[in-house]
């Protein structure tokens, strides 16, 4: 059985995290921003699992369970808000949303 070194997994996690971070900073579509946030959360989850396995401690895996629960709630609430905004404004572009500025 092939063993993957922890530094390889952590390098993959940091790459995925920064791809998500760049997506949050550069994109204007709210749905793409929410997907980028989910990508960042999944990178953090994989990091927690890697350190949990490396240190033989279950705390990281329990944290992942709670993060996945919060991410699911965030996705449901965020998607509901996006649908409500689209129904009123007919756009999901962050530049066109001026409700919070006034």
C-alpha positions in Angstrom: 0.0 0.0 0.0 1.4 3.4 -1.0 1.7 6.0 1.8 1.3 9.7 1.0 3.6 12.0 2.9 1.9 14.7 5.1 3.8 17.5 3.4 2.3 16.6 0.1 -1.2 16.7 1.5 -0.5 20.0 3.2 0.9 21.5 0.0 -2.2 20.4 -1.8 -4.3 22.0 1.0 -2.5 25.3 0.8 -2.9 25.3 -3.0 -6.6 24.6 -2.8 -7.0 27.3 0.0 -5.3 30.0 -2.1 -7.3 29.1 -5.2 -10.5 29.6 -3.1 -9.0 32.8 -1.6 -8.2 34.2 -5.1 -11.8 33.3 -6.1 -13.2 35.3 -3.3 -11.1 38.3 -4.1 -11.3 38.4 -7.9 -14.9 37.2 -8.7 -18.0 39.3 -8.6 -20.6 36.6 -8.9 -22.0 35.7 -5.5 -22.5 32.1 -6.3 -18.8 31.8 -7.4 -17.8 33.5 -4.1 -19.8 31.1 -2.1 -18.2 28.2 -3.9 -14.8 29.7 -3.3 -15.6 29.9 0.4 -16.6 26.2 0.4 -13.3 25.4 -1.3 -11.4 27.2 1.5 -13.4 25.4 4.2 -12.6 22.0 2.5 -8.9 22.8 2.4 -9.0 23.6 6.1 -10.9 20.4 6.8 -8.3 18.3 4.9 -5.6 20.1 6.9 -7.3 19.2 10.2 -7.6 15.5 9.1 -4.0 15.4 8.1 -2.7 16.7 11.4 -5.2 14.5 13.3 -3.8 11.5 11.5 -0.2 12.7 12.0 -0.6 13.3 15.7 -3.0 10.3 16.4 -5.5 12.6 18.0 -9.3 12.7 17.2 -9.7 16.4 18.0 -9.1 17.4 14.4 -11.6 15.0 13.0 -14.2 16.2 15.5 -13.5 19.8 14.4 -14.0 18.7 10.8 -17.5 17.3 11.7 -18.5 20.6 13.1 -17.0 22.6 10.2 -19.0 20.5 7.7 -22.2 21.1 9.7 -21.6 24.9 9.8 -20.6 24.9 6.0 -23.9 23.1 5.1 -25.9 25.7 7.1 -23.9 28.5 5.5 -24.5 27.1 2.0 -28.3 26.8 2.6 -28.6 30.3 4.1 -26.3 31.8 1.5 -28.1 30.2 -1.4 -31.5 31.4 0.0 -30.2 34.9 0.2 -28.8 34.8 -3.3 -32.2 33.5 -4.7 -34.0 36.3 -2.8 -31.7 38.9 -4.2 -32.0 37.6 -7.7 -35.7 37.7 -7.5 -35.7 41.4 -6.6 -32.7 42.7 -8.5 -32.4 40.2 -11.4 -28.7 40.0 -10.9 -26.1 38.1 -8.8 -23.3 40.5 -9.6 -21.9 42.1 -6.4 -21.3 45.5 -8.2 -25.0 45.8 -9.0 -26.2 45.1 -5.5 -26.6 48.4 -3.7 -29.1 47.5 -1.0 -26.6 47.6 1.8 -25.0 50.9 0.8 -28.1 53.0 1.2 
